[in-house]
Amino acid sequence: MASQRRALLPMKIRFSLKDTLAAVRNAAQAAARIQSAFRAHSFRRRQDREASILDEYGISAGDIQGLSAMSKLAFRNTQDTNSAALSIQKKYRGWKGRKDFLELRQKVVKIQAHVRGYRVRKNYKVICWAVGILDKVVLRWRRKGIGLRGFRNETESIDEREDDDILKMFRKQKVDGTIDEAFSRVLSMVDSPDARQQYHRMLQRYRQAKAELGTSEAAASTSLADANEMGNDDLYRFQ
């Protein structure tokens, strides 16, 4: 009896497990069927709703697809138009900015040129004024008279005595320089044999010419007159 009970116990467990699995399988199938039926019911209701909407507005499913395609195309064209408009605006702004910059730079260059010209003219006027003043001062100090610009001070009289002193000093310096130069030439003639011979020949010709002219007194008076005349010529030359 005990052994039979032990054999019946696993069979009961096996059958119970089989029944349990069958119940689970049936429940899963029932749930799947219920879900599919609910989906079909929802789909039919959605179709009925769409059909009622189409009947209300007079639009078919093909029209809806066409409208969808047209809306996509229109949206794409709108994007292209917007991008083209943005590109045109960007290029116009760049051109406008460059144009304004060039105009501003040209105006700045003109202003700088005017300022530089004004400074140059101002400095030129100052320099001309300074040169004129210096010219007048120097010429008034030297000559006490007319300058290079024709300026003449009528209130101041010309000091003729001072001019004569300056002229005499100039003549003295010129005559002294000429005498010193002639004396240095005579000294160089003494040191040079060729110069001595040339002077000797010239002296002989002079004596010969003097003998041909006449007596010794006439020759002496003639030589004295020639000497005086030569001296006067030299003085007139250096005056």
C-alpha positions as CSV (number, residue, x, y, z in Angstrom):
1,M,0.0,0.0,0.0
2,A,2.8,2.3,0.9
3,S,4.6,1.6,-2.4
4,Q,1.4,2.3,-4.4
5,R,0.9,5.6,-2.6
6,R,4.5,6.6,-3.4
7,A,3.9,5.7,-7.2
8,L,0.6,7.6,-7.3
9,L,2.0,10.8,-5.8
10,P,4.4,11.6,-8.7
11,M,1.6,10.9,-11.2
12,K,-0.7,13.3,-9.5
13,I,2.0,16.0,-9.5
14,R,2.7,15.4,-13.2
15,F,-1.0,15.6,-14.1
16,S,-1.4,18.8,-12.0
17,L,1.6,20.4,-13.7
18,K,0.3,19.4,-17.1
19,D,-3.1,20.9,-16.3
20,T,-1.4,24.1,-15.0
21,L,0.6,24.5,-18.2
22,A,-2.5,23.9,-20.3
23,A,-4.3,26.6,-18.4
24,V,-1.4,29.0,-18.8
25,R,-1.4,28.3,-22.6
26,N,-5.1,28.8,-22.9
27,A,-4.9,32.1,-21.0
28,A,-2.0,33.4,-23.2
29,Q,-4.0,32.4,-26.3
30,A,-7.1,34.1,-25.0
31,A,-5.1,37.3,-24.2
32,A,-3.6,37.3,-27.7
33,R,-7.0,36.8,-29.3
34,I,-8.6,39.5,-27.1
35,Q,-5.7,42.0,-28.0
36,S,-6.0,41.2,-31.7
37,A,-9.8,41.6,-31.6
38,F,-9.4,45.0,-29.7
39,R,-6.8,46.1,-32.3
40,A,-9.1,45.2,-35.1
41,H,-12.0,47.0,-33.4
42,S,-9.8,50.1,-32.9
43,F,-8.7,50.0,-36.5
44,R,-12.3,49.8,-37.8
45,R,-13.3,52.7,-35.5
46,R,-10.4,54.8,-36.8
47,Q,-11.3,54.0,-40.4
48,D,-14.9,54.8,-39.7
49,R,-13.9,58.1,-38.2
50,E,-11.6,59.0,-41.2
51,A,-14.4,58.0,-43.6
52,S,-16.8,60.3,-41.8
53,I,-14.2,63.1,-42.0
54,L,-13.7,62.5,-45.7
55,D,-17.4,62.5,-46.3
56,E,-17.7,65.7,-44.3
57,Y,-15.0,67.7,-46.3
58,G,-15.2,65.8,-49.6
59,I,-11.5,64.6,-49.5
60,S,-10.4,61.2,-50.5
61,A,-7.4,59.2,-49.4
62,G,-5.6,59.8,-52.7
63,D,-6.2,63.5,-52.2
64,I,-4.7,63.3,-48.8
65,Q,-1.6,61.6,-50.1
66,G,-1.3,64.2,-52.9
67,L,-1.7,67.0,-50.4
68,S,1.0,65.5,-48.2
69,A,3.4,65.3,-51.2
70,M,2.6,68.8,-52.2
71,S,3.1,70.1,-48.7
72,K,6.5,68.4,-48.6
73,L,7.4,69.9,-51.9
74,A,6.1,73.4,-50.9
75,F,8.1,73.2,-47.6
76,R,11.2,72.2,-49.5
77,N,10.7,75.2,-51.9
78,T,10.2,77.4,-48.9
79,Q,13.4,76.3,-47.5
80,D,15.2,76.9,-50.8
81,T,13.6,80.4,-51.0
82,N,14.7,81.2,-47.5
83,S,18.2,80.1,-48.1
84,A,18.4,82.1,-51.3
85,A,17.0,85.2,-49.6
86,L,19.5,84.8,-46.8
87,S,22.4,84.5,-49.3
88,I,21.2,87.6,-51.2
89,Q,20.8,89.6,-48.0
90,K,24.3,88.5,-46.9
91,K,25.9,89.6,-50.2
92,Y,24.0,92.9,-50.2
93,R,25.1,93.6,-46.7
94,G,28.7,92.9,-47.6
95,W,28.6,95.1,-50.7
96,K,26.9,97.9,-48.7
97,G,29.5,97.6,-46.0
98,R,32.4,97.7,-48.4
99,K,30.8,100.7,-50.2
100,D,30.4,102.7,-47.0
101,F,33.9,101.8,-45.9
102,L,35.4,103.0,-49.2
103,E,33.4,106.3,-49.1
104,L,34.5,106.9,-45.5
105,R,38.1,106.2,-46.3
106,Q,38.0,108.6,-49.3
107,K,36.5,111.3,-47.1
108,V,39.2,110.6,-44.4
109,V,41.9,110.8,-47.1
110,K,40.6,114.2,-48.3
111,I,40.4,115.6,-44.8
112,Q,44.0,114.4,-44.2
113,A,45.2,116.0,-47.4
114,H,43.5,119.3,-46.5
115,V,45.0,119.3,-43.1
116,R,48.5,118.5,-44.4
117,G,48.2,121.2,-47.1
118,Y,47.0,123.7,-44.4
119,R,50.0,122.9,-42.2
120,V,52.4,123.1,-45.2
121,R,51.0,126.5,-46.2
122,K,51.1,127.7,-42.6
123,N,54.8,126.7,-42.2
124,Y,55.6,128.2,-45.7
125,K,54.1,131.5,-44.7
126,V,56.1,131.5,-41.4
127,I,59.3,130.6,-43.3
128,C,58.7,133.4,-45.9
129,W,58.0,135.9,-43.1
130,A,61.2,134.9,-41.2
131,V,63.3,135.0,-44.4
132,G,61.9,138.4,-45.3
133,I,62.6,139.8,-41.8
134,L,66.1,138.4,-41.9
135,D,66.7,139.8,-45.3
136,K,65.5,143.2,-44.3
137,V,67.6,143.2,-41.1
138,V,70.8,142.0,-42.9
139,L,70.5,144.5,-45.8
140,R,69.5,147.3,-43.5
141,W,72.6,146.6,-41.4
142,R,74.9,146.4,-44.4
143,R,73.5,149.1,-46.7
144,K,70.9,150.9,-44.6
145,G,68.8,151.0,-47.8
146,I,66.8,149.0,-50.2
147,G,66.5,145.2,-49.7
148,L,65.7,142.4,-52.1
149,R,62.0,142.9,-51.7
150,G,62.1,146.6,-52.5
151,F,61.6,147.6,-48.9
152,R,62.7,151.1,-48.1
153,N,62.4,152.8,-44.8
154,E,61.6,156.5,-45.5
155,T,62.1,157.5,-41.9
156,E,65.7,156.5,-41.7
157,S,68.4,158.3,-43.7
158,I,71.3,156.6,-45.4
159,D,74.6,157.0,-43.7
160,E,76.8,158.0,-46.7
161,R,79.9,158.3,-44.5
162,E,79.6,154.7,-43.5
163,D,79.1,153.6,-47.1
164,D,82.3,155.6,-48.1
165,D,84.2,154.0,-45.3
166,I,83.1,150.5,-46.4
167,L,84.0,151.4,-50.1
168,K,87.4,152.7,-49.1
169,M,88.1,149.6,-47.0
170,F,87.1,147.4,-49.9
171,R,89.4,149.2,-52.3
172,K,92.2,149.1,-49.8
173,Q,91.9,145.4,-49.4
174,K,91.7,144.9,-53.2
175,V,94.8,147.1,-53.9
176,D,96.8,145.6,-51.1
177,G,96.0,142.2,-52.3
178,T,97.0,143.1,-55.9
179,I,100.3,144.6,-54.7
180,D,101.1,141.6,-52.6
181,E,100.4,139.4,-55.6
182,A,102.7,141.5,-57.8
183,F,105.5,141.4,-55.2
184,S,105.2,137.6,-54.9
185,R,105.5,137.3,-58.7
186,V,108.7,139.4,-58.7
187,L,110.1,137.2,-55.9
188,S,109.3,134.1,-57.9
189,M,111.0,135.7,-61.0
190,V,114.2,136.1,-59.0
191,D,114.2,132.5,-58.0
192,S,113.5,131.3,-61.6
193,P,116.3,131.4,-64.3
194,D,113.9,131.4,-67.2
195,A,112.0,134.3,-65.7
196,R,115.2,136.3,-65.2
197,Q,116.2,135.7,-68.8
198,Q,112.8,136.8,-70.0
199,Y,113.0,139.9,-67.9
200,H,116.5,140.7,-69.2
201,R,115.3,140.4,-72.8
202,M,112.3,142.7,-72.1
203,L,114.6,145.2,-70.4
204,Q,117.0,145.3,-73.4
205,R,114.1,145.8,-75.8
206,Y,112.8,148.7,-73.6
207,R,116.3,150.3,-73.6
208,Q,116.6,149.9,-77.4
209,A,113.2,151.5,-77.9
210,K,114.1,154.3,-75.5
211,A,117.4,155.0,-77.4
212,E,115.5,155.2,-80.7
213,L,113.0,157.7,-79.4
214,G,115.5,160.4,-78.6
215,T,117.8,161.9,-76.0
216,S,118.3,160.6,-72.6
217,E,116.1,163.3,-71.0
218,A,113.3,162.7,-73.4
219,A,113.6,159.0,-72.7
220,A,113.7,159.7,-69.0
221,S,110.6,161.9,-69.2
222,T,108.8,159.4,-71.4
223,S,109.6,156.5,-69.0
224,L,108.4,158.6,-66.1
225,A,105.1,159.4,-67.9
226,D,104.7,155.7,-68.9
227,A,105.3,154.7,-65.3
228,N,102.7,157.2,-64.0
229,E,100.2,156.1,-66.7
230,M,100.7,152.4,-65.8
231,G,100.2,153.2,-62.2
232,N,97.0,155.1,-62.9
233,D,95.7,152.3,-65.0
234,D,96.3,149.8,-62.2
235,L,94.6,152.1,-59.8
236,Y,91.6,152.6,-62.1
237,R,91.4,148.8,-62.6
238,F,91.2,148.1,-59.0
239,Q,88.8,150.9,-58.1
